[in-house]
Amino acid sequence: MKPAQPILEGFDPKKHIDFTPPSKIYSMRDIKLPEHTGVSPVAVSEPFKMFTPEAIQRMRSEILSKDVWENCRYSSNLSKNQLRGFASEYAPFIYDTWKNHETLAIVSKIAGIDLVPEMDFEIGHINLSTKSEEQKEAELAASSLKRRLTEDDEGIAGCAWEDDKPIFDWHTDSYPFVCVTMLSDCTDMIGGETALRTGNGDIMKGYSVILQGRHIEHQALRAFGTTERITMVTSFRPRDPTMRDDTVLTTVRAISNLSQLYFQFSEYRLEMLQERIRLRLEKMLETKLAGKKFDTAAFKKFLKEQEDFLAHMNKEIVEDDQVIKGSIDDSHLFMTRPSKEEGSKKQAKRKRVPSQRPRIVRSNRSFRR
């Protein structure tokens, strides 16, 4: 007879949330993008503490379980190790965390807009990067040498000492907003930032937590001084069904259970359409009762908007046999990257300047993408 398994307490915001507000929230204008670019003027936040150490450990225990690794592991040309679509079935603590109204209130306040999880499949997406102790020590030694050589020549080489090779290449997210939670010990971690591409093409590095990633190109840089880097990325969309929904499936089709992804995408979009139609009918009846004339132009505009809404859905739901597993192209990127020649010219002209990266908030657990 097997011993009884201990009954673990579910997510309790009073016990598992330990929130410290970010010291700064950057707007789209701050990173040289038009304010109307996305669904909110907020671009990205400084890091902040969100959960207690106990909550982080509970999350780790769920994502490192055998069931999750055997059933929910994916790989692509953008990232080699990802865990997806596991929360509702294998990780009840993580699922309840991101469905909780107090958690959503915190995320929404920082994002400047009332948000809800994009869909269940996207709760707790995990990016993983692991290495042995030997690899960690070798990378630290190489990084230390590179830093010393750069300092010795006073930056004449034209770049900062930090290694800027990504573990997750340039991309925009499929969903309007993301909240990033670091699940690894960051005490001795070097690097690991998120690099953002601004509106004028410059690169801005920071340790982002909440990011309007649908409209900002970004990548996750490598981290040194640790054998693992595990981040949880939960995606969000506006709660208001009348707001535009910028969701695309470009970066997620190839790393998803298509049946689950397509069902949940279609479900919430059709619920949005249903609510839009209900509100429009309500307004039509109010207009009639008030004795006013039917607004033909406004109604035709409404119909066109819904036609576009459905056409977008149809475009995003690609036939199953046309989806190449693990292959994500560049069609989701908004900006053209500079050529190697242009990049070299720009680097040659660059003068050494003090780092202008956002201040890093140190706590028991840092939060980095």
Long-range contacts (C-beta under 8 A, 24 or more apart in sequence): 8-58, 8-93, 10-92, 10-93, 10-96, 11-55, 11-93, 11-96, 11-97, 11-100, 13-100, 13-102, 13-103, 15-52, 15-54, 16-51, 16-52, 16-54, 16-55, 16-58, 16-97, 17-50, 17-51, 17-52, 17-55, 17-102, 17-103, 17-106, 18-49, 18-50, 18-51, 18-52, 19-48, 19-49, 19-50, 19-106, 20-48, 20-49, 20-361, 20-363, 21-48, 21-110, 22-46, 22-47, 22-48, 22-110, 22-209, 22-210, 22-361, 23-48, 23-359, 23-361, 24-358, 24-359, 25-110, 25-112, 26-358, 28-212, 28-215, 31-196, 31-198, 31-199, 31-204, 31-216, 32-198, 32-199, 32-200, 32-202, 33-198, 33-199, 33-215, 33-216, 34-199, 37-215, 38-176, 38-212, 38-214, 38-215, 38-246, 39-113, 39-176, 39-177, 39-212, 39-238, 39-243, 39-244, 39-246, 40-111, 40-112, 40-113, 40-177, 40-212, 41-112, 42-110, 42-111, 42-112, 42-113, 42-210, 42-212, 43-196, 43-211, 43-212, 43-216, 44-196, 44-206, 44-208, 44-210, 44-211, 44-212, 44-216, 45-110, 45-208, 45-209, 45-210, 45-211, 46-206, 46-207, 46-209, 46-358, 46-359, 46-361, 47-207, 47-208, 47-209, 47-360, 47-361, 47-366, 47-367, 47-368, 48-110, 48-209, 48-361, 48-367, 49-361, 49-363, 49-364, 49-365, 49-367, 50-106, 50-181, 50-209, 50-367, 51-97, 51-181, 51-365, 53-364, 53-365, 55-93, 55-97, 56-181, 56-183, 56-365, 58-93, 59-91, 59-93, 59-94, 59-97, 59-124, 59-181, 59-183, 59-232, 60-183, 60-230, 62-90, 62-91, 62-92, 62-93, 62-94, 63-91, 63-94, 63-124, 63-126, 63-183, 63-230, 63-232, 65-90, 65-91, 74-255, 74-256, 74-326, 75-255, 75-326, 76-254, 76-255, 76-326, 76-327, 76-328, 77-169, 77-326, 77-327, 77-328, 78-168, 78-169, 78-171, 78-251, 78-328, 79-127, 79-167, 79-168, 79-169, 81-127, 81-128, 81-129, 81-130, 82-125, 82-126, 82-127, 82-128, 82-255, 83-124, 83-125, 83-126, 83-128, 84-121, 84-122, 84-125, 84-126, 84-252, 84-255, 84-256, 85-121, 85-256, 85-257, 85-260, 85-261, 86-124, 87-120, 87-123, 87-124, 88-120, 88-121, 88-123, 91-124, 94-123, 94-124, 94-232, 95-120, 95-123, 95-124, 98-123, 98-124, 98-234, 99-123, 107-177, 107-179, 107-210, 107-236, 108-239, 110-209, 110-210, 111-177, 111-210, 111-212, 111-236, 113-177, 113-238, 114-238, 114-239, 114-240, 115-176, 115-177, 115-236, 115-237, 115-238, 115-239, 116-236, 116-237, 116-238, 116-239, 117-234, 117-235, 117-236, 118-175, 118-176, 118-235, 118-236, 118-237, 118-247, 119-261, 119-264, 119-265, 119-267, 119-268, 120-264, 121-256, 121-257, 121-260, 121-261, 121-264, 122-175, 122-234, 122-235, 122-252, 123-234, 124-232, 124-234, 125-232, 125-233, 125-234, 125-235, 126-183, 126-230, 126-231, 126-232, 126-233, 127-167, 127-168, 127-220, 127-229, 127-230, 127-231, 127-233, 128-228, 128-229, 128-230, 129-167, 129-222, 129-223, 129-228, 129-229, 129-230, 130-227, 130-228, 130-229, 131-227, 131-228, 132-227, 133-227, 135-227, 136-224, 136-225, 136-226, 136-227, 139-224, 140-190, 140-224, 140-225, 143-190, 143-224, 154-352, 155-352, 156-352, 158-347, 158-348, 158-350, 159-347, 159-350, 160-355, 162-190, 162-191, 162-221, 163-191, 163-221, 163-222, 163-224, 164-195, 164-221, 165-221, 165-222, 166-195, 166-219, 166-220, 166-221, 166-222, 167-220, 167-221, 167-222, 167-223, 167-229, 168-219, 168-220, 169-219, 170-197, 170-217, 170-218, 170-219, 170-333, 170-337, 171-217, 171-218, 171-219, 171-251, 171-328, 171-332, 171-333, 172-213, 172-214, 172-215, 172-216, 172-217, 172-218, 172-251, 172-332, 172-333, 172-334, 173-211, 173-213, 173-214, 173-235, 173-251, 174-214, 174-235, 174-247, 174-248, 174-249, 174-250, 174-251, 174-252, 174-332, 175-213, 175-214, 175-235, 175-236, 175-237, 175-246, 175-247, 176-212, 176-213, 176-214, 176-235, 176-236, 176-237, 176-238, 176-245, 176-246, 176-247, 177-210, 177-211, 177-212, 177-213, 177-214, 177-235, 177-236, 177-237, 178-210, 178-211, 178-213, 178-233, 178-234, 178-235, 178-236, 179-209, 179-210, 179-233, 179-234, 179-236, 180-208, 180-209, 180-210, 180-211, 180-231, 180-232, 180-233, 180-367, 180-368, 180-369, 181-209, 181-231, 181-232, 181-233, 181-234, 181-367, 182-230, 182-231, 182-365, 182-366, 182-367, 182-368, 183-230, 183-231, 183-232, 184-226, 184-228, 184-229, 184-230, 184-231, 185-226, 185-365, 186-226, 186-365, 186-366, 186-368, 188-225, 188-226, 189-223, 189-224, 189-225, 189-226, 189-229, 189-366, 189-368, 190-223, 190-224, 190-225, 191-221, 191-222, 191-223, 191-224, 192-220, 192-221, 192-222, 192-223, 192-229, 192-368, 193-220, 193-221, 193-357, 193-368, 193-369, 194-218, 194-219, 194-220, 194-221, 194-368, 194-369, 195-219, 195-220, 195-221, 197-335, 201-335, 201-338, 204-357, 205-357, 206-357, 206-358, 207-358, 207-360, 207-361, 207-366, 207-367, 207-368, 207-369, 208-368, 208-369, 209-367, 211-369, 214-246, 214-247, 214-248, 215-246, 215-334, 217-333, 217-334, 217-335, 218-369, 220-369, 223-368, 231-368, 231-369, 233-369, 237-268, 241-271, 241-272, 241-275, 241-276, 242-275, 242-276, 242-279, 245-269, 245-272, 245-309, 247-316, 248-316, 248-332, 249-316, 249-317, 249-318, 250-316, 250-328, 250-329, 250-331, 250-332, 251-328, 251-332, 253-318, 253-323, 254-323, 254-324, 254-325, 254-326, 254-327, 254-328, 255-325, 255-326, 255-328, 258-320, 258-323, 262-317, 265-313, 265-316, 265-317, 266-313, 266-317, 269-309, 269-313, 272-309, 273-306, 273-309, 273-310, 276-302, 276-306, 277-306
